[in-house]
Amino acid sequence: MHMTISVAVSGASGYVGGEVLRVFSEHPDVQFGALTAHSSAGDVLGLHQPHLRTLADRTIVETSADTLAGHDVVVLALPHGASGEIAAQLPPETLVIDCGADHRLASAEAWAEYYGGEHAGTWPYGMPELITADGRQRDNLPGSRRIAVPGCNVTAVTLGLQPGISAGVVDPTDIVAVLANGYSGAGKKLATNLLASEGLGAVSPYGVGGVHRHIPEIVQNLTSAGGDDVRISFTPTLVPMARGILATVTAPLAAGVDAEQVRAAWETAYADEPFVHLLPEGQWPTTAATLGANTCLVQVTVDAKAGRVVVISAIDNLVKGTAGAALQSMNLALGVHETTGLQTLGVAP
């Protein structure tokens, strides 16, 4: 016998909101309530999310505390800086899941530096696989009624490197991460650099030189995993694909550590994880293998000549990077089996 979980979704006309609707629709207990947005309020959902055929006739309503109240779960898929005000008006017994950045950071100073404005506060962090001082973050989610979903780039880098940080086989003071990102990570906003004529056939960097907003969140996570004085050079690039992230992360090999110890650290960390998979030696992650799935594929090796550990991780930025993490965290918060509704395999080719 299934219980019914009523779910309202704000920002339903955007990429994240649409993916939340698609992923959550696979959950046997979820029943959608209000679907809300701002500029598209009054439209039917099918005008903005034509692939969601079972919801195409639903009318989008205005985002407000009144329209979102009365549900078991509210998922906020709003621009950064917009979630705090709405969330503060929702009842404490409602499970509110924020897919934006408003409640991810523990440091108000880091929020002010990278986002600007007043910090809305820190919520329990929705990355169940995150290594913590006393276990995994999933242990902190049951019973939570406020959850902050991680950033997509953050997820790729954290899940890629954290086993080495936790096991002490890499030096966390000289991390270099270069990411290839699909365009959906930028949302649906109109901008010249996001036009097809600019992006097709081109790879372009952005957020270069330590200014990307996901940097403090990555440092926060790798510190949680046991890193001391975490320092990272982080460079994302846009590549001509709709979705997906391929992260290449390197860090110095710790003194006295060999390649066998390195691989053992990743094998141990992910042996029992349902969604994070260390590939067999010699097989490398691709974004195509994760499309549509709540999967993170990882490979690790040692560049002996450079004295560095090299990790490659691949995720779908809209699933494991956002909507899948939200559903996984919802399950844990409500006492539902963690993998419920997340059985979709990658779609390839």
C-alpha positions in Angstrom: 0.0 0.0 0.0 1.5 3.3 -1.1 1.1 6.6 0.7 0.4 9.7 -1.3 3.0 12.6 -1.3 1.5 15.8 -2.6 4.2 17.8 -4.3 4.1 21.5 -5.5 6.8 22.7 -7.9 7.7 26.3 -8.4 9.6 27.5 -11.5 7.7 24.7 -13.4 8.4 26.3 -16.8 12.2 26.3 -16.5 14.7 23.6 -17.2 15.1 22.6 -13.6 11.4 22.7 -12.8 10.7 20.6 -15.9 13.2 18.1 -14.9 11.8 17.9 -11.4 8.4 17.2 -12.9 9.9 14.5 -15.2 12.0 12.8 -12.5 9.4 13.0 -9.7 6.7 11.6 -12.0 8.5 8.3 -11.9 7.9 8.1 -8.1 4.9 5.8 -7.3 3.8 7.9 -4.3 4.0 11.4 -5.8 0.9 13.3 -6.8 1.5 16.8 -8.2 -0.3 19.7 -6.7 0.3 23.3 -7.7 2.7 24.0 -10.6 3.8 27.6 -10.4 5.9 30.2 -12.2 6.1 33.9 -12.6 6.1 35.2 -16.2 4.4 32.1 -17.6 1.6 32.0 -15.0 -1.7 31.4 -16.8 -0.2 29.3 -19.5 -0.7 25.6 -19.8 2.4 23.6 -19.0 2.6 22.0 -22.4 3.6 25.3 -24.0 6.8 25.3 -22.0 7.4 21.6 -21.3 5.9 19.8 -24.4 7.7 16.5 -23.5 5.7 16.2 -20.3 2.6 14.9 -22.0 0.8 13.7 -18.8 1.0 17.2 -17.4 0.6 19.2 -20.6 -2.9 20.4 -19.8 -2.1 21.6 -16.3 -2.4 25.4 -15.8 0.6 27.2 -14.4 -0.3 29.4 -11.5 1.5 32.4 -9.8 4.3 31.5 -7.4 3.3 32.6 -3.9 3.3 31.2 -0.4 -0.5 30.7 -0.7 -0.3 28.6 -3.9 2.5 26.5 -2.5 1.0 26.0 1.0 -1.0 22.9 1.8 1.4 20.3 0.1 3.5 17.7 1.8 6.5 18.8 -0.3 7.4 22.0 -2.1 10.3 22.0 -4.6 11.7 25.5 -5.3 13.3 25.7 -8.8 13.8 29.5 -8.6 16.6 31.8 -9.5 19.4 32.2 -6.9 18.3 34.7 -4.3 14.5 34.1 -4.8 13.9 31.1 -2.6 14.6 32.5 0.8 11.6 34.9 0.9 9.1 32.2 -0.3 10.5 29.5 2.0 10.3 31.7 5.1 6.5 31.9 4.6 5.9 28.2 4.3 4.8 26.1 7.3 7.6 24.3 9.3 5.9 20.9 8.8 6.2 21.2 5.0 9.2 19.6 3.4 10.8 22.4 1.3 13.5 21.4 -1.2 15.5 24.3 -2.6 17.1 23.6 -6.0 18.7 27.0 -6.0 21.8 28.2 -4.1 20.1 30.2 -1.3 20.6 27.7 1.5 23.6 25.6 0.5 26.5 27.6 2.1 27.3 27.5 5.8 29.2 30.8 5.5 27.3 34.1 5.3 30.6 35.7 4.3 31.1 33.3 1.4 27.5 34.0 0.2 28.0 37.7 0.3 31.3 37.4 -1.6 30.0 35.1 -4.4 26.3 35.9 -4.6 25.9 39.2 -2.9 23.0 40.3 -0.6 21.8 38.8 2.6 22.4 35.1 3.3 19.0 33.3 3.8 20.5 30.7 6.2 21.8 27.2 6.0 19.7 24.1 5.5 20.5 20.4 5.7 22.5 19.5 2.5 21.0 17.3 -0.1 24.0 15.2 -1.1 23.4 11.8 0.6 26.8 10.5 -0.6 28.8 13.3 0.9 31.5 12.0 3.3 31.2 13.7 6.7 33.2 13.4 9.9 30.8 10.8 11.3 29.6 9.0 8.2 27.6 10.2 5.2 25.3 13.1 4.8 22.3 10.7 4.2 22.3 10.1 8.0 21.4 13.8 8.5 18.4 13.9 6.2 15.7 11.7 7.8 13.0 13.9 9.3 14.4 17.1 7.7 11.8 19.6 6.6 14.3 21.9 4.8 16.8 20.6 2.3 19.3 22.5 0.0 20.1 20.6 -3.2 23.8 20.9 -4.3 25.0 22.7 -7.3 25.6 20.5 -10.4 29.3 21.3 -10.9 29.7 20.9 -7.2 28.2 17.4 -7.4 30.6 16.3 -10.2 33.7 17.6 -8.4 32.8 16.4 -4.9 31.8 12.9 -5.9 34.9 12.7 -8.1 37.5 13.7 -5.6 36.1 13.2 -2.0 37.3 9.5 -1.6 40.9 10.7 -2.0 40.5 13.5 0.4 38.8 11.3 3.0 41.5 8.6 2.7 44.4 11.1 2.8 45.8 9.9 -0.5 45.8 13.3 -2.2 47.0 16.7 -1.2 43.9 19.1 -1.0 45.9 22.3 -1.3 46.5 22.1 -5.0 43.3 20.8 -6.7 42.7 21.7 -10.4 39.3 21.0 -11.9 38.2 21.6 -15.5 34.7 20.8 -16.5 32.8 20.4 -19.8 29.2 21.5 -19.3 26.0 21.3 -21.3 24.1 24.4 -22.0 21.0 23.6 -19.9 23.1 24.4 -16.8 22.7 28.1 -17.8 18.9 27.9 -17.7 16.5 29.3 -20.2 17.5 32.9 -20.0 18.2 34.7 -23.3 21.9 35.7 -23.7 24.0 36.1 -26.7 26.6 33.5 -25.6 23.8 30.9 -25.2 22.5 31.2 -28.8 22.9 28.2 -31.0 24.9 30.3 -33.5 27.4 31.1 -30.8 27.6 27.7 -29.2 27.5 25.1 -32.0 30.9 24.1 -33.0 32.6 26.0 -30.2 33.9 25.4 -26.7 34.0 28.5 -24.4 35.1 29.0 -20.8 33.2 31.0 -18.2 33.6 31.9 -14.6 37.4 31.9 -15.0 39.9 32.9 -12.3 38.3 31.9 -9.1 35.0 33.8 -9.5 32.5 30.9 -10.2 29.8 30.7 -7.5 30.2 27.0 -7.0 33.8 27.3 -5.6 32.9 27.9 -1.9 30.5 25.0 -2.0 33.1 22.7 -3.4 35.6 23.8 -0.7 32.8 23.3 1.9 32.2 19.7 0.8 35.8 18.7 0.5 36.5 20.1 3.9 33.6 18.0 5.2 35.3 15.0 3.7 38.4 15.7 5.7 40.3 18.2 3.7 42.6 20.7 5.4 43.3 24.0 3.7 41.4 23.0 0.6 42.4 25.1 -2.4 41.0 24.7 -5.9 41.5 26.2 -9.4 38.1 25.7 -11.0 37.4 26.3 -14.7 34.1 25.3 -16.3 33.6 25.4 -20.1 30.4 25.3 -22.2 30.4 22.5 -24.9 27.8 22.0 -27.6 25.5 19.5 -25.9 22.2 20.1 -24.1 23.0 18.4 -20.8 25.8 16.7 -18.9 29.0 17.4 -17.1 32.3 15.8 -17.5 34.7 16.8 -14.8 38.5 16.3 -14.9 39.9 16.8 -11.4 43.6 16.4 -10.4 45.5 16.8 -7.2 49.0 15.9 -6.0 49.6 12.4 -4.8 50.2 12.3 -1.1 53.7 11.3 0.0 54.3 7.6 0.3 51.0 6.6 -1.5 51.0 4.3 -4.5 48.4 3.7 -7.2 47.0 0.6 -5.5 46.2 2.6 -2.4 44.6 5.3 -4.5 42.2 3.0 -6.3 41.4 1.2 -3.0 40.2 4.5 -1.6 37.6 5.0 -4.3 36.5 1.3 -4.2 35.9 1.5 -0.5 34.1 4.8 -0.6 31.6 3.8 -3.3 31.2 0.0 -2.8 27.7 0.4 -1.4 26.5 3.5 -3.1 23.5 2.9 -5.4 24.1 5.9 -7.7 27.9 6.5 -7.7 29.9 3.9 -9.6 33.6 3.4 -9.9 34.2 2.0 -13.4 36.5 -1.0 -14.1 40.1 0.1 -14.7 40.7 1.4 -18.2 37.0 2.4 -18.8 36.3 6.1 -18.8 33.1 7.9 -18.0 31.1 9.7 -20.7 28.2 12.0 -20.3 26.2 10.0 -22.7 26.2 7.1 -20.3 24.5 9.2 -17.6 21.8 11.0 -19.6 18.5 10.9 -17.9 19.8 8.9 -14.9 20.6 9.7 -11.3 24.0 8.3 -11.9 27.6 9.5 -11.3 30.3 7.5 -13.1 33.8 7.8 -11.8 37.3 6.7 -12.9 40.6 7.3 -11.1 44.2 6.8 -12.0 47.7 8.1 -11.1 49.8 10.2 -13.4 53.1 9.0 -12.0 55.3 11.3 -14.0 53.3 14.3 -12.8 52.9 13.0 -9.3 49.1 13.6 -9.5 45.9 11.7 -9.1 43.5 12.2 -12.0 39.8 11.7 -11.5 37.1 11.8 -14.3 33.5 12.0 -13.3 30.3 12.3 -15.4 26.8 13.2 -14.4 23.6 14.5 -16.0 23.5 18.1 -14.6 19.7 18.1 -14.5 19.3 14.7 -12.8 22.1 13.7 -10.5 23.1 17.4 -10.5 19.6 18.7 -9.5 16.3 16.9 -9.8 17.5 13.4 -9.0 19.3 14.6 -5.9 16.1 16.4 -4.8 14.1 13.2 -5.1 16.8 11.1 -3.5 16.8 13.5 -0.6 13.0 13.7 -0.4 12.9 9.9 0.0 15.4 10.0 2.9 13.6 12.9 4.6 10.2 11.1 4.5 11.5 7.6 5.4 10.9 6.2 1.9 13.6 3.9 0.4 16.3 6.1 -1.0 16.2 4.7 -4.6 12.4 4.9 -5.0 11.5 6.5 -8.4 15.1 6.6 -9.5 15.5 3.4 -11.4 15.9 5.1 -14.8 19.1 4.0 -16.6 21.2 6.2 -18.8 20.0 6.8 -22.3 22.7 6.1 -24.9 23.6 6.7 -27.7 
